[in-house]
Amino acid sequence: MHCVYVLYSFSGDRLYIGETESLISRFYSHNKLSNKGFTTRYRPWFVILVEFYQTKQEALKREKELKSGQGREWIRREILPKYLK
């Protein structure tokens, strides 16, 4: 099972959108294991959205949609307010 996930950094007001087969290990990598890259600068990250797909192709298509301007706008308008209360 593949999943698309959205992480949010409250400290940096940043979104991170990714795709993986192993959400828990990927999330741990973003918050603890990585020593370089985008996600290390804005720790800690919080999971704000997870969607599951049967195939990698479906997941990659959705990841691309969410990474678009409209996708990011939808996340900030519909998903993020639930966590900013």
N, C-alpha and C positions, 0 to 999 in steps of 0.2 A: 504494500500500500504506500502510495506517495502522498506527501502533503506539501501544501504551500503555507507558509507562515509569515506573519508580520510581527516584527519586534518594534518596540518603542523605547526610546531613551528620554526619560523625563529631564535629566540634567542637560541634554543637548537639544531637546525638542526635535529628534531625528527619528525617521522610520528606516527599517531595514526589512526587505522583502526577499524571501528565499524559498528554495524547494529542496526537499530531502526525503529519504526513506526512514531516517532515524531522528525524529524530532528531539528527543531527550538528549542524545549525545551531541547533536548539532547545537542545541541551546547551551549546553555546558561548554562547548567549544567557544561560542561567542562570548560567554561571560567569564570564563576561567582559563582555558587552555591556550588560546591564541596569543602570540607575542607581538604580532604586527597586523596591519590592515585597518580598514574602516571601523570595524566593530570595537576594536580595543580602545579607541579614543572616546567613546561615548558610553562606556559601562556605568552602571548596570543596565541591562536590557530586560524588558518585560514582554512576554507574549501577549498580544492583544487580539490575534486572529489566527485560527488554524482551519484549513479546509483540506479534506481528504479526497483523493482520486484513485481510481483503479489503475491507471497507466501513467507512466512518466510523461508521455506526450500531452495528456490532458493537464497534468500539473504544470508543465512548462508553459502551456498556452495561458493558463490562469495567472501564473507568475508574471508573464509578459504583460497581461492586461492590467494587473495591479501596479506594475512599475511605470505604466504610462501616466501622463499628466492627469487624465480623468480618473484613473485608478487611485492614484495618491490623493486626489481631491475627495473621492468617495470615502477613502479610509479616514481622512481628517474630518470629514463632515458627519459620517454615519457611525464609525467604529470608535474613534478616539474619544469623543465626548463621554462615552460610557465609563472611561477610566480617569477622567479629569474632574470628576465631581468632588 
